[in-house]
Amino acid sequence: MSKTQNGYNSFDGVLRLLTVFALSLLVAGCSWLSWIPGIGEDTDEEESTEPAKLVSFTTELDIDREWKVKVGEGLGKKYLRLNPGVVADRIIAADGYGTVAAVDRFTGKRIWQTQFDKAAGKGFSLSGLLDRSDPSFVSGGVGIGEGLVLLGTTRGDVVALSVADGSEIWRSNVGTEIGSVPTADNGRVFAQSIDGKLTALDSASGEELWTYISQVPRLTLRGTSSPVVANNVVYTGFASGKVAALRAENGEPIWEQRVMLPEGRSELERIVDVDSTPLITGGALFAVAYQGRAIGMSLRDGRPRWEKDTSSFLNMAEGYGQIYIVDEEDTIIAIDQNTGEVAWQQEAFARRKLTAPLAFSNYIFVGDDEGYLHAIAQRDGRLLGRIKVGGKGVRANLMVADGVVYASDNKGTLHAFKSALR
């Protein structure tokens, strides 16, 4: 086992645990933090906090619900995004309380459901104090690969269940909360925790193979980048504003590229987390930082090809030779993959707290915090269709398989939608 360490201070870890909860509220747009310098300084308070009203448009795409099924109790009060995962004939979803279910993705019929664990007793502890009103503890998932369903917990456990029947195969503790979806590839599972540590585990046993530790700023967003693997190299972003490429077999660094350098006088102004999953397409890697910029770079050596000022903590999508980003103002931006030039912007969803964009066929789908699913055109961003999902909003990433869009709402219901041009 080899270890690569760029330094980590345990005091910073405790401080980060205390502050990350407040930052999750900031990202969620809590107006009561407006007294902090740089937050809520707009003169028109209502305009700066209320979600934009839905605009009328000519419907070109009909979106119909095929089925829906309840999976657990939802996400709880923590800022979580537990994404469903698709494998073969099933879609697998989880709630924040340890319930995991596999559903036939064509019919919505439940194949299996399990409760892999329960929240610990509250007792007197820092985590119990912070989360006393919310026992949810599943914080990362759902990852699919190597025949496994992968989840991460606030306790630092990576849990591997069988895709076939939901039985537990192994679990491994990596120290601190898992902030994103674990990734499986070629006999390994990669999980990133909120202390800046990327851990590689054996997919058969859960045994730790190597770790890579990145320095963590004092104040960060809740969540981390999910690792992505290509050609035996694992790529991931860090709260330091950097993206790194590591050899999958041993964690050896290949290259490291800064997306954004922290700027500003306050810790809030210096937050530059790269929380989105790096996007790989056409021999290039694309990344985006919060309060920073989007960057296109060479996959081989990380050399920048273009940079564009923007801010996001959500995953990107690609299609039509463009990269799609939902920025912190909920503007959907289409950027040319080769030049970094903005092709179009859709500003109709301001402050609606959109999900990450999902691009397929000719469309981009996004969900919002009021429980709507929206479709727009990849070519020019015009509004195409809309349907009410419900469930107190949609925060998790949308999934697609064979043209069917799957959305898991915040209250724990999984929905399947089909769309057709009028």
C-alpha positions in Angstrom: 0.0 0.0 0.0 1.4 3.4 -1.0 0.4 6.8 0.4 0.7 10.2 -1.1 0.1 13.0 1.4 0.1 16.8 0.7 -0.6 17.6 4.4 -3.8 17.5 6.5 -4.3 19.2 9.9 -6.8 17.5 12.2 -7.9 20.8 13.7 -8.8 21.9 10.2 -11.0 18.8 10.0 -12.9 19.7 13.1 -13.3 23.3 12.0 -14.5 22.1 8.6 -17.1 19.9 10.2 -18.4 22.9 12.2 -18.6 25.2 9.2 -19.6 22.9 6.4 -23.2 22.7 7.7 -23.5 26.5 7.5 -22.1 26.5 4.0 -24.7 23.9 2.9 -27.3 26.3 3.9 -25.6 29.1 2.0 -25.5 27.0 -1.2 -29.2 26.2 -0.6 -29.8 30.0 -0.7 -30.8 30.6 2.9 -31.7 34.3 3.2 -31.0 34.4 7.0 -27.2 34.4 6.2 -27.6 37.8 4.4 -25.9 39.6 7.2 -22.5 38.1 6.1 -20.5 40.5 3.9 -21.0 39.6 0.2 -24.2 37.7 0.7 -27.6 39.1 0.0 -26.4 42.6 -0.9 -28.9 43.1 -3.7 -31.1 46.2 -3.2 -34.3 44.3 -4.2 -34.4 41.5 -1.5 -37.4 39.7 -3.0 -35.8 39.6 -6.4 -32.6 38.2 -5.0 -34.2 35.4 -2.9 -37.5 34.3 -4.6 -37.4 31.7 -7.4 -38.2 33.0 -10.8 -41.8 32.4 -11.9 -42.3 29.8 -14.6 -42.7 31.5 -17.9 -45.2 30.5 -20.6 -43.9 29.0 -23.8 -45.1 26.9 -26.8 -44.8 23.3 -25.8 -42.9 21.3 -28.4 -42.1 18.2 -26.2 -44.7 16.2 -24.3 -43.4 14.7 -21.1 -45.4 11.8 -19.6 -44.9 9.8 -16.4 -44.6 6.1 -17.1 -44.5 5.0 -13.4 -43.4 6.0 -9.9 -42.4 4.0 -6.9 -41.6 5.0 -3.3 -38.1 4.2 -2.1 -37.5 5.0 1.5 -38.1 8.3 3.2 -36.1 10.8 1.1 -33.1 12.9 1.7 -33.9 14.4 5.1 -32.8 17.9 6.1 -29.2 17.6 5.2 -28.1 19.0 1.8 -27.8 15.6 0.0 -27.9 14.6 -3.6 -28.3 10.8 -3.7 -28.4 9.9 -7.4 -30.0 6.8 -8.7 -27.9 4.4 -10.7 -28.8 2.4 -13.8 -27.5 -1.2 -14.5 -28.9 -3.6 -17.1 -32.7 -3.9 -16.6 -32.9 -2.1 -13.3 -32.5 1.3 -11.6 -31.2 1.4 -8.1 -32.1 4.3 -5.7 -31.4 5.0 -2.0 -32.7 7.3 0.7 -30.7 9.2 3.4 -31.6 6.6 6.0 -30.1 3.4 4.7 -32.9 2.1 2.5 -31.8 0.9 -1.0 -34.1 -0.6 -3.6 -33.7 -2.0 -7.1 -36.6 -1.4 -9.5 -37.3 -2.8 -12.9 -36.7 0.3 -15.1 -39.2 -0.7 -17.7 -42.2 -1.4 -15.4 -41.4 0.2 -12.0 -41.8 -3.2 -10.3 -39.7 -3.5 -7.2 -37.1 -6.3 -7.6 -35.5 -6.1 -4.1 -35.3 -3.6 -1.2 -33.0 -3.7 1.8 -32.2 -1.6 4.9 -28.4 -2.0 5.0 -28.0 0.0 8.2 -29.6 2.5 10.6 -28.5 5.8 12.1 -26.5 5.5 15.3 -28.0 6.4 18.6 -27.8 10.1 19.2 -25.8 10.2 22.5 -23.6 13.2 23.3 -21.3 13.8 20.3 -20.5 16.6 17.9 -22.2 14.8 15.0 -25.2 14.1 17.2 -25.4 17.7 18.2 -25.3 18.9 14.6 -27.7 16.3 13.2 -30.0 15.9 16.3 -33.1 16.7 14.3 -32.2 14.5 11.3 -31.0 10.9 11.6 -30.1 10.5 7.9 -26.6 9.3 7.4 -26.2 8.1 3.8 -24.2 10.9 2.2 -22.8 9.4 -1.1 -24.3 7.3 -3.8 -25.6 5.5 -5.7 -22.4 4.1 -7.4 -22.7 1.1 -9.8 -19.9 -1.2 -11.1 -18.2 -4.5 -10.7 -21.5 -6.1 -9.8 -21.8 -3.8 -6.8 -24.1 -1.1 -5.5 -21.9 1.4 -3.7 -22.8 3.9 -1.0 -21.0 6.2 1.3 -22.0 7.3 4.8 -21.4 10.2 7.2 -19.4 7.8 9.4 -16.9 7.3 6.6 -18.1 3.8 5.6 -18.1 2.7 1.9 -20.8 0.0 1.7 -20.9 -2.5 -1.2 -24.1 -4.4 -1.9 -24.9 -7.0 -4.5 -26.6 -5.7 -7.6 -28.4 -9.0 -7.8 -30.2 -9.1 -4.4 -29.0 -6.2 -2.3 -27.1 -8.3 0.2 -24.0 -6.7 1.8 -20.7 -7.9 0.3 -18.4 -5.7 2.3 -17.9 -2.4 4.0 -14.8 -0.4 4.6 -14.2 2.7 6.7 -12.1 5.4 5.2 -12.1 7.8 8.2 -14.5 10.6 7.5 -17.8 11.3 5.6 -18.1 10.3 2.0 -19.2 13.4 0.1 -19.9 12.0 -3.4 -20.7 8.9 -5.4 -18.1 6.1 -5.1 -16.8 4.9 -8.5 -15.9 1.3 -9.5 -13.5 0.3 -12.3 -11.3 -2.6 -13.2 -11.3 -4.3 -9.8 -11.1 -1.1 -7.7 -13.5 1.2 -5.9 -12.6 4.9 -5.5 -14.3 7.0 -2.8 -13.6 10.6 -1.9 -14.2 11.9 1.7 -14.7 15.4 2.8 -11.2 15.6 4.4 -9.7 15.7 0.9 -8.7 12.0 0.8 -9.2 9.8 -2.2 -9.2 6.1 -1.2 -8.8 3.1 -3.6 -10.3 -0.1 -2.3 -10.3 -3.7 -3.7 -13.7 -4.2 -5.3 -13.8 -7.9 -4.1 -12.9 -7.4 -0.5 -13.0 -3.7 0.4 -9.3 -3.8 1.4 -7.6 -0.5 1.2 -5.1 -0.3 -1.7 -3.9 3.3 -1.5 -4.8 6.8 -0.5 -4.1 10.2 -1.9 -4.6 13.2 0.4 -5.1 16.8 -0.8 -4.9 19.8 1.5 -8.3 21.1 2.5 -9.1 24.8 3.0 -10.7 25.9 6.3 -14.1 26.6 4.7 -15.6 24.5 1.9 -18.9 23.4 0.4 -20.7 20.3 1.6 -19.8 17.6 -0.9 -16.9 16.5 -3.0 -16.1 15.6 -6.6 -16.8 12.0 -7.7 -13.8 10.3 -9.2 -14.0 9.3 -12.9 -11.7 6.6 -14.4 -10.4 6.5 -18.0 -7.6 4.3 -19.4 -6.5 3.2 -15.9 -6.2 6.8 -14.8 -8.5 8.3 -12.1 -9.4 12.0 -12.3 -11.0 14.0 -9.6 -11.4 17.5 -8.2 -10.6 18.9 -4.8 -11.8 21.7 -2.5 -8.4 23.4 -3.1 -9.6 24.4 -6.6 -7.4 21.7 -8.3 -8.0 18.7 -10.5 -5.6 15.8 -10.3 -4.9 12.8 -12.5 -3.6 9.7 -10.6 -2.5 6.2 -11.7 -5.4 3.9 -10.8 -3.1 1.1 -9.7 -1.1 2.9 -7.0 -2.3 6.6 -6.7 0.8 8.0 -8.2 0.2 11.6 -9.4 0.5 12.1 -13.2 -0.5 15.8 -13.3 -2.3 18.4 -11.3 -4.0 21.5 -12.7 -5.5 24.4 -10.8 -9.0 25.4 -12.0 -9.2 28.5 -9.7 -6.8 30.2 -7.3 -8.6 31.3 -4.1 -9.1 35.1 -4.0 -10.7 37.6 -1.7 -10.2 38.6 1.9 -12.8 36.4 3.7 -12.9 32.6 3.9 -16.3 32.7 2.1 -14.8 34.6 -0.8 -11.9 32.1 -1.1 -14.1 29.0 -1.6 -13.1 27.5 -4.9 -14.3 23.9 -4.5 -14.2 21.6 -7.6 -17.2 19.6 -6.5 -18.5 18.5 -10.0 -17.3 15.3 -11.5 -14.7 15.9 -14.2 -16.2 15.5 -17.6 -14.2 13.6 -20.2 -15.0 13.7 -23.9 -13.0 13.8 -27.1 -9.6 13.5 -25.5 -10.3 16.5 -23.3 -11.2 17.0 -19.6 -13.6 19.7 -18.5 -13.9 21.0 -14.9 -15.6 23.9 -13.1 -15.0 25.5 -9.7 -17.3 27.3 -7.4 -16.7 31.1 -7.5 -14.2 30.4 -10.2 -14.2 29.3 -13.8 -14.8 26.5 -16.2 -11.7 25.1 -17.9 -11.1 22.8 -20.8 -7.8 20.9 -20.6 -5.7 18.2 -22.3 -6.6 14.8 -20.9 -3.0 13.7 -21.3 -1.1 16.4 -19.4 -3.7 18.8 -18.0 -2.6 21.6 -20.1 -5.4 24.3 -20.3 -7.0 24.8 -23.7 -9.4 27.5 -22.6 -10.9 29.1 -19.5 -14.2 30.8 -18.9 -15.3 32.7 -15.8 -18.3 31.1 -14.2 -19.3 29.4 -10.9 -20.8 26.0 -10.3 -20.8 23.1 -7.9 -23.0 20.8 -10.1 -22.0 18.2 -12.6 -21.7 19.2 -16.3 -23.1 17.6 -19.4 -22.1 17.5 -23.0 -23.6 17.2 -26.5 -23.7 19.0 -29.8 -20.0 19.8 -29.4 -20.9 21.9 -26.3 -20.5 21.7 -22.5 -23.6 22.5 -20.4 -23.2 24.1 -17.0 -25.8 25.2 -14.5 -24.1 28.1 -12.7 -24.7 29.4 -9.1 -27.5 31.7 -10.4 -29.3 28.8 -12.1 -28.5 30.0 -15.6 -27.9 27.2 -18.0 -24.8 28.0 -20.1 -23.8 26.2 -23.4 -20.0 26.5 -24.0 -18.2 25.4 -27.2 -16.0 22.5 -26.3 -13.1 23.6 -28.5 -13.1 27.4 -28.0 -14.7 28.1 -24.7 -17.0 30.6 -26.3 -20.6 30.8 -25.0 -23.1 29.5 -27.5 -26.2 30.5 -25.6 -27.6 31.1 -22.1 -31.0 30.2 -20.7 -31.9 32.5 -17.8 -35.5 31.5 -17.2 -34.8 29.4 -14.1 -33.1 32.0 -11.9 -33.0 30.9 -8.2 -35.0 27.8 -8.8 -32.1 25.6 -7.5 -31.7 23.4 -10.5 -30.2 19.9 -10.7 -27.2 19.2 -12.8 -28.1 19.1 -16.5 -28.8 15.9 -18.3 -28.2 15.9 -22.0 -29.3 13.3 -24.5 -30.8 13.2 -28.0 -31.6 16.8 -28.8 -32.6 17.8 -25.3 -31.3 19.0 -21.9 -33.4 18.1 -18.8 -33.1 19.7 -15.4 -35.2 19.4 -12.2 -35.9 22.2 -9.7 -36.5 22.8 -6.1 -40.3 23.3 -6.6 -40.6 19.8 -8.1 -40.7 20.5 -11.8 -38.9 18.7 -14.6 -37.9 21.0 -17.5 -36.7 20.2 -21.1 -34.9 22.7 -23.3 -33.2 22.4 -26.7 -29.5 21.6 -26.9 -29.2 23.7 -30.1 -30.3 27.0 -28.8 -31.6 26.6 -25.2 -35.3 27.3 -25.9 -37.9 25.9 -23.6 -39.5 22.7 -25.0 -41.5 21.0 -22.2 -42.3 20.8 -18.5 -44.0 18.4 -16.0 -44.6 18.5 -12.3 -42.7 15.8 -10.5 -43.6 16.7 -6.9 -41.9 15.3 -3.8 -40.8 18.6 -2.3 -38.4 19.2 -5.2 -35.7 17.4 -7.1 -32.0 17.7 -6.1 -30.4 14.4 -7.2 -28.9 14.1 -10.6 -31.3 12.9 -13.3 -30.5 9.6 -15.1 -31.4 8.4 -18.6 -31.5 4.9 -20.2 -33.1 4.1 -23.6 -34.6 7.5 -23.8 -36.4 7.3 -20.4 -35.5 9.9 -17.9 -35.4 8.9 -14.2 -35.8 11.4 -11.4 -35.6 10.7 -7.7 -37.4 13.4 -5.7 -36.4 14.8 -2.3 -39.2 12.8 -0.5 -38.0 9.4 -1.8 -40.1 8.7 -4.8 -38.5 7.5 -8.0 -40.2 8.5 -11.3 -39.8 7.4 -14.9 -40.7 9.8 -17.8 -40.9 9.4 -21.5 -40.9 12.3 -23.9 -42.1 12.8 -27.5 -42.2 15.7 -29.9 -45.7 17.1 -30.7 
